[in-house]
Amino acid sequence: MKTGLAIVVMLALGALAGHYLLGDNGYVLVSFAGYVVEMSVPIALLGLLLAYLGVRFLVWLWRVPRELGEATARARVRWAGRQATRGYIAIAEGKLAQGERLLTRGARRSGAPLMNYLAAARLAHQQNDSARRDGWLQLALTQEPAATDAVLLNQAEMQMDDEDFEAALATLARIREHNPKHAQALKLQAALHWRRRDWRALVDLLPALRAVPPLPQAKLDRWTTDAFEALLADPALDERTLGALWDEIPKVLRREPRLVLARARALARCGAVAAAEADIRRALRDTWDPALVRYYGELQVPELSQHLKNAEAWLRERPEDPDLLLTTGRLSFRNQLWGKARSYLETSLAIRPAAETCEALGQLLQRIGEREAAARAFERGLALRTGTAATAPTAPAAPQLPAVRAR
């Protein structure tokens, strides 16, 4: 369109110039360095036109290699894009090997080779070929050195999927060597420690993880609780190391029922049963928790009658709590209040049948001489625990109620 318009304009100008020049060709004289050139105006104009066209031709010749290279590069990118498109279509159709081959075929010519190689590594990973996966990742590093952290994070995730935890730790360590506060690397490392149940390592990582929060608070609190709960269960803890470990727990989580229960159990193992009982009572004033209630009934403190009075005071506020009824039944049993213990346990079973309650009732019935009723209670408890109908004709040996001795 533009070329045609230019031709029309030039013809119009030529016709106009011809109209004026035919009558008088004019005269042009050029003197330069002792030379004199004479010519008519039309010849001078023609010379200027030829000179202009010559300059344009030379400029075009100078630009041709670059323009040809750019055109070739664009063609290669379009070809690589078509290969990538075909690759993703193959992946969508479940043809993983074909998709991987197509993605990598045009990766070097692609405008984003990193994405092609990462996608190919994922496909090799899905096909359980770790050697080929790592090869694509190495090519990704070669193509995009600036994306080293992104490539290593992908590699660590895939190593974790394969449960190759040692390799994943080494990969994440490479990231944290030059960027200790890398949020995603911290998150993956914490998840890795949690999966390995390496609780001490996870606890050591928590301060850095909280300083650069890359994950929801609820998950971070759950990991913290899991780690300290496991560490508090260590039978080698004494009261001094228990206190030091408790001080490491963030204050906001020290009222978490799971941690209160773990600390109470640890105190009881150390012989500090009275301290464990006091901890549970304080915790229950803030948060009513069934596990804490049940454990309260397992503690054997010197003041058995006061222990029972505390539970019965709670029962006046929660008369239909099956866990509290189980606890009061156990405490009544220890106080040799057979009738009261039986009433509490049978009421708990009526509200919510549970194997633990059946076993406590069976032990009580066996203690007062009702062996047939005790056998039925044990049989029912076995059925509830296994989820199948119990067929044992006689009672098993009576289970012992958990008892923790005071100092």
N, C-alpha and C positions, 0 to 999 in steps of 0.2 A: 504493500500500500504506500509506504513512504517512498520507496524507490520509483514507483510509477509517478507519484506526484512530483518528485525531483526532476524526472525526465520531461514532464509537461512544462514545468517552470523553465527549464533550460531551453527547450524548444521555443517557448514564447520569448525569452530573452534574446535568443539567437535571431529569431525573425525580426524583432524590434531593432537589434543591432544591425542586421543586414539591410533593413530599410534605410538607415541613416548612413551606412558605410558604402553602399553601392554608388552613391553619387560622388563621394569623396573618400578615398581609401585612407587618407590621413598619412602622417609621417612620424616615425619614431627613430630617434638617434640615441645610441648608448655609447658613451666614451668611458673607457676604464683601462688604466695602466698603459696608455699610449695606443690602445686599440679603439677603433671606432666601428660600430655596427649600425647600419641603417636598415630599416625595414618599414613596411606598411603596418598600420594598426591591426588589421586582421591577422597578419603573420605574428605580430607581437602577442596578441591574445591567444593564438593557437600555441605559441611557445610556452606561455604561462600555464595554459591548461595541461600541456604535456609534462611540464615540470611538476605540476601538482600531482598528476597521475603517477609520475615516476616516484615521487616521495611516498605516496600512499602505498605503492607496490612494495617499496623497500621496508616500510613499517610492517606491512602484512607478512613479508618474508621473515622479519625479525620475530614476530609474534607466533608464527605457525608452530614451532616446536612446543612452546608452552601451552598453547591452546589445544594442540593435539594430545599432549600429556594429560591435560585436565579432562578432555573428552574421554580419553582412555580410562582415567581414574573413575569418572562418573559411571562409565559402562561397567567397570569392575564392581563398584559399590552396588549398582542395580542388580548385577548378577548375584552378588553375595546376599543381597536382600531377598532375592527370589529363592535362593537356597535355604536361607533361614526360615522363610515363610513355609516352604515345603517341609522343612524339619519340624516346625511347630505343629503343622497339620498332622505329620506322622506321629508325633508324640500324643496329640489329642486322640488319635485312632489307636493308641496303645502299641505302636511300633517303635519301641524305645531304641533298638539298635539302629534302625534306619534314620530315626530322628537325630541321634548322636552323630551319625556319619554325615548327614546333610548340614548340621550346624557347624561342624568342624571343617567341612570342605571349603567353605567360603569365609572362615573366620578371619584369616589374615587380610582379606580384601574388604572385610566389613568395616563400617564406621564405628562399631563398638565391639571389637574382638573379645574384650573382657567378658561381656555378657554371654557370648557364644561359648567360650571355654568354661565358664562357671556352669552354664546349663548342661554342657556336655559332661562335666564332672558329676553333676547330680544324676544324670542318666546312667553313667557308668556305676555310680554308687547304688542306684536302684537295681542294677543288674549284678550286684555283689562282686564287682571287679575293682578292688581297691587299688591295684597297680595302675590300671588305666585311668582311674579317677585322679590319682595323684599326678599322673603325667599331664592331664589336661590342666590341673591346677598350677603345675610348674610352668606350662606355657602361658597361662594367664598372668603369672608373676613376671615372666619375661616380657610380655607385651605391655603390661601396665605396672611398672615398678611402684608408682604412686599409690596403687590400690593393694599394697601388700597386706595391710591389716584386714581388709575386706575378704581377701582370698584366704588368709589364715583362719578367720572366723568361720568361713564356710567349711574349711577342712576340719576344724575342731568339732563342729556340729555333726559332720558325717562320721568322724571317728567315735563320737559319743553314741551315735546311732548303732555303730558296730560293737559297742561296749569295749572299744580299745581305749580304756581310760588313761593308761600311761602315755600313749601317743597324744591323746587330746590334751593332757596336762602340759606336755612338752610344747605343743603347738601354741597353747594359750600363754605359756611362759615367754615365748618369742615375742608376742605382742606386748606383754607387760614389761619386758626388759627396757623398751624405749618409751613406753607409755603406761606407767603403773596405774593410772586412774582411768584407763579405757573402760567406759561403762559396760559395753556389751561383753568385753572379755571378763570383767569381774562377774557379771551375771552368769555367764557360762561356767566359769570356774566354780562359783558357789553351787550351781546346779549339779556340777560334776561331783563335788564333795558330798552333796546331799545324796546323790544316787549311790555313791560308794560307801555311804555311812561312815565317812571320815569326819566324825563330829568335831574333833579338836581342830582340824584344818579349817572346817567351816566356821567355827567360832572365831578363829584368828582372822578370818577374812571379813567378818561382819562389820567391824568399824569402817573399813574402807568402802564396803558396799553401802552402808548407811550414809556416808559422806557424799557419795555420788549415786543417788537413788535411780537405778535404771529399771526397777520392777515395782509392781504394786505393793503397797505397804502390807496388805493382808498376806501375800506370799512370803515377804521378808519376815514377818512375825511368825509365820508357820515354820519356816526354816529355823528361825532362832529357837522357837519352842521345841522343835524336834531335837535339835542339837543338844540343848541344855538338859532336856528330859533324859536323853541317853547318857550323858555324862554324869548326871546325878544318880543313875542306876548302877554306877561302878561300885562293886562290893568292897573295893580297896579304900574307899573314902573314909577319912576320919573326920572328927568335928572341925578341926582346923582347916583342912583342905576343902571340906564342904562349905565352910563360911567364905573362903576365898573364891570358890566357884560361884556361890550365890551372888557375891558382890559384882561378878562380871555380867550378870544378867541385867539388861536395861530395866530401869525402875518401872517403866510402864507395863512390863510383862511379869513383874513379880507377884501380881495377883492372879495371873493365869492359873485356873484350877489344875491343869495338867502339871504345871511346875510346882505348885503348892503340894500336890500329892507326891510328886517325885522327891521333893525335899523332906516331906514327912516320912516317907519310907526310908530315906537315907538317915534321918535322925533316929528313927526306930532301930535301924541296923547298928547304929553307933551306941545304942542303949539309952538315948535321950527321948524316951517315950513321952514323958510329960510335955516336953517342948513340941513334939509332933502333934500331940492332942490339942495343945493351945493354938498351934498354927491352923489346924483344921477348923477349930471353932471360930477363930477370927475370919478365916476365909469364907466360911458359910454365912457369916453375918453380912458379907458383901455380895456373894454370889452363891446361890444354891446349886450345888453340883452333885449329881447322883454318885459319881465315883468317889468323891470325898466322903459322902454320907456312908457308903458301904465300907470304906476303909476305917471310918470312925468305929464301926462295930467290930473290926478285926483287932484293934489295939487292945492290949491288956495292961491297963494301968493299975497302980495300987489301990486307988479310990474307986472300986467297982461300982459302989452304990451311987456315988456322985456322977459317974460316967453314965449310968442308966438314967438318972434324973435329968441330965442334960438332953439326952435323946428324947425322953418322954415330954419334956417341955417343948421341943420342936414338934413333936407329934400332935400336941394340942393345936398347933397352928396348921399342920399338914396331916390331917388324920387319914388321908387316903393315898399317901405317898408309899408305893410298894418298897422302895429302897430303904426308906426310913423305918418301915415296919420290919423289914429284914434285920436292920441294925438293932432295933429295940428287942427283937426276938433273940438275937445272939447275946446281947448284953443281959437280958433276963435269964438266959440259959446259964451264963457265967455266974450270975447271982443266985443260981439254983432255984429260981422262981419258975417251976416247970409249967404250971398252968398258964401263967402270963406269957411265957415264951411260946407255948403252943398256940395261944390265941393270936399273938402278933404274926407268927409265921403262917398260919392258916389264912389269916386275913390278907396277908401279902400275896399268897398264892391265888386267892380268889380274885384279887384285883389284876394281877399279872403273873401267870405261870412262868417260873424261871427255874432252871436246873440248880442254880446256887441255893435258892430257897428250899427246893425239894431236898437237897442234901443236908441242909441245916435241920430241917424238920425230921428227916430220917435219923439223924444222929440223936436228936432229942427223944424221939419215940423209942429208939433202941436203949437210950439211957434209962427211961422209965419202965422198960420191960415190955413194951408193945412191939414185939419183933415182927409180927406179920404186917402191921401197919407201917413199920419202919422199912420193910422190904418193898412194900408197894411205893413208898415215897422215893426210895432209891431207884426203883425201876422207872418211875415217872421222870425222875431227874435225868437218868441216862437217856431216855427217849427224847427229852427236850434238848439235851446237849448234842446228841448225834443227829437229831431230826428224823429218827426212825423209831418204829415201835420196839420197845424192849421186850424180850421174851425170857429173860433169866428167871428161873423158878424160885431162886432163893436170893436173899439179900447179899450184896457184896460187902466187903469189909467197910466199916463206917469210916468216912473221910474225917480227917482232923480239921477242926476249925482253926483258921490262922490265928496264931497267938504270938505276940511280941512282948518279950520280957523287959521290964524296967531295970534300971541299974540297981 
